[in-house]
Amino acid sequence: MAEILVTGGSGLVGASLRKFLPDAVYLSSKDGDLTREQDAAAIFDEHQPRAIIHLAARVGGIMANIAEPVKFLNDNILLNTHVLENCRRLGVERVIALLSTCVYPDEAEHYPMSEDDLHSGMPTPTNFGYGYAKRLLAVQMKTYREQYGVSWNYLIPSNLYGENDHFDETAHFVPALIAKIIQAKRAGSDSITLFGDGTPLRQFLYVDDLSRVILHWLGTGVDADVNVATPENFSIREIAEIAVKACDAEGLRINFDASKPNGQFRKDVSIERLIEVMPDFRPTPLAEGIRKTYDEVYDKIADNAG
């Protein structure tokens, strides 16, 4: 019997959680396909968990989401449904699931957005299916709470980064930026080029900070659905400038290719409710988190560039 079962345990958040919860059971796609009802039931019957940290999701970059919105919608609905229904069937006491700030409206009436803004508009078109599937997970958990009285909650993290991220063409902005800086230093280049014009605003959270929040929810039984982010909300240009300094590359020039899309202009969220529950939450400053990540991945990325 597993005390704690972590779905999607081979991803960025799963790798971070292992440092704090080494005795949990971490599932990956090798253990079965959670979009298949029989696979999901077999996994839960084998482990009989007391608590679930649900991280599993079909994720992909902008182009993949645009090309296959049905797959991102259906696969995420299926795996979320199978996980929650098996939790109900086995009487799992505690479920903590991750959403994403992609669930929020593409354009909001005010910023930062609060948890009350979840259904106030449609998600951004570039990940429409994924955004709605993740939003539906919030609806699913609310209905299970209302009908069955379970102690299940979700967290909505902002963009994440850390040393176990992807540092290739599929990477999100901060890991891709760190890789570009390392590759430029390795090649002796004097500049890097980034997409867009540098004006969009983003919150980037160091992944270990999210893991600490998950542990707090798990250990205290907090009954709240909250955003998890940093109050830092920098422009893409500011993030690049911070990263260049943090990676000891202050002489590196930052260029922007304005012929490439900016993406969503802003999607920052409020963490007032998180602080009410966890007043000692102190997210890692972006410069410090980028430096930690840089130190951990420099050799790997530099070797690949060479």
HELIX and SHEET records of a PDB file:
HELIX    1   1 LEU A   12  PHE A   20  1                                   9    
HELIX    2   2 SER A   29  ASP A   31  5                                   3    
HELIX    3   3 GLU A   37  HIS A   47  1                                  11    
HELIX    4   4 ILE A   62  ALA A   67  1                                   6    
HELIX    5   5 PRO A   69  LEU A   90  1                                  22    
HELIX    6   6 THR A  101  VAL A  103  5                                   3    
HELIX    7   7 GLU A  115  ASP A  117  5                                   3    
HELIX    8   8 PRO A  125  ASN A  127  5                                   3    
HELIX    9   9 PHE A  128  TYR A  148  1                                  21    
HELIX   10  10 PHE A  173  ALA A  187  1                                  15    
HELIX   11  11 VAL A  207  THR A  220  1                                  14    
HELIX   12  12 ILE A  236  ALA A  246  1                                  11    
HELIX   13  13 GLU A  272  VAL A  277  1                                   6    
HELIX   14  14 LEU A  286  ALA A  305  1                                  20    
SHEET    1   A 6 VAL A  25  TYR A  26  0                                        
SHEET    2   A 6 ILE A   4  THR A   7  1                                        
SHEET    3   A 6 ALA A  51  HIS A  54  1                                        
SHEET    4   A 6 ARG A  94  LEU A  98  1                                        
SHEET    5   A 6 SER A 151  PRO A 157  1                                        
SHEET    6   A 6 VAL A 226  VAL A 228  1                                        
SHEET    1   B 2 ASN A 159  TYR A 161  0                                        
SHEET    2   B 2 PHE A 204  TYR A 206  1                                        
SHEET    1   C 2 SER A 191  PHE A 195  0                                        
SHEET    2   C 2 ARG A 253  ASP A 257  1                                        
SHEET    1   D 2 LEU A 201  ARG A 202  0                                        
SHEET    2   D 2 PHE A 234  SER A 235 -1                                        
END                                                                             
